[in-house]
Amino acid sequence: MRKLIPALLLSVFAAAPALADVTLLNVSYDVMRDFYKDYNPVFAKHYQAKFNDKVTIQQSHGGSSKQARSVIDGLEADVVTMNQSTDIDAIVDKGRQINAGWEKKFPNEAAPFSSLQVLIVRKGNPKGIKDWNDLVKPGVQVIVPNPKTSGNGRYTFLAAWGYAAKLPGGNDAKAREFVTGVFRNVPVLDAGGRAATTTFMQRNIGDVLVTFENEAEMIAREFGRGGFEVVYPSVSIDADLPVAVVDKVVDKKGTRKAAEAYLQYLWSPEGQEVAAQNYLRPRDKAVAAKYAKQFPAVKLFGIDEFGGWKVAQKKYFDDGGIYDQVAATIAKK
């Protein structure tokens, strides 16, 4: 009988399916660090329950364009979660790691949630900052990440441009003059949004930080709610935040099933709930209604007003584009 027990146990263990340990690398922009810190364990629990497999998610964060360049240069991301489509398109065109048509593989042009640019000021708003026009006033220091390396910075540039262009009598010439005034008041250009937050909150530089709405919640969690206020401008830009599977990597590693499930679950009620809790504007109507009070209504314009991201990138942010021309004008004075 003693000899039968080990054999019986061995047969039971052999019959039980072994958990497969899958590891995914999510290469993302820096402001999303806190969201994915909350989302990853929720997804891992769901994935193990559904597939009886264990999944571990590793994170890489930084300025969005720098992150895209890292993937192009060989960083083996299973998925990329960016703040604008041009960074993913760069991986398609230059790195050839993502197949064309990636934006059609998930709902909402592969953007599971959105955000917008807000103005974060010191407690009590000592400079009286209420809208974009206050950012060009003498003596106001504006903290914003570099539009050459950060999608956050590019959204800020275009939000300010759109605001000026939409004013009565506004046009491209006045918009250029306006954004030149804004960036003339920028004392330091950090590489990404989280670095800009550090400059504003920890180094105590600047009177206003322009960043994504969800970054304000991160600041509240890390630094407390007593040291700053969030100002919603009269108009802002609608920032869709796209995601994609890195086809070349997942096919090489055999992780496609887990990678696709990881991104698809962002649209689930559970994923949308985590997004809303992190002040990302959800797509799910029920979740959006539940959290409606925390998302003030703001008049928005989209990137389509600039011809889409490919056109805007080339016109404004490629080498020699309008942003470089603005920076050169500022450097001369």
Protein Blocks (a to p, Z undefined) as FASTA:
>chain_A
ZZmmmmmmmmmmmmpccdddddddddddfklmmmmmmmmmmmmmmmmmmnopacdddddd
ddfklmmmmmmnopacfbdcdfbfklmmmmmmmnomacghklmmpghhhpabdcdddddd
dehilnopabfklmmpghiacddddfklomklmmmmmmmmmmmmmpghiafklmmmmmmm
mmmmpmbdcfbfklmmmmmmmnopajbdcddfklmmmmmmmnopklbccdddfbdcdddd
dddddfklmmmnopmmmmmmmmmmmmpmklmmmmmmnopacfblklmmmmmmmmccdddd
dfklnopjklmmmmmmmghiaklmmmmmmmmZZ
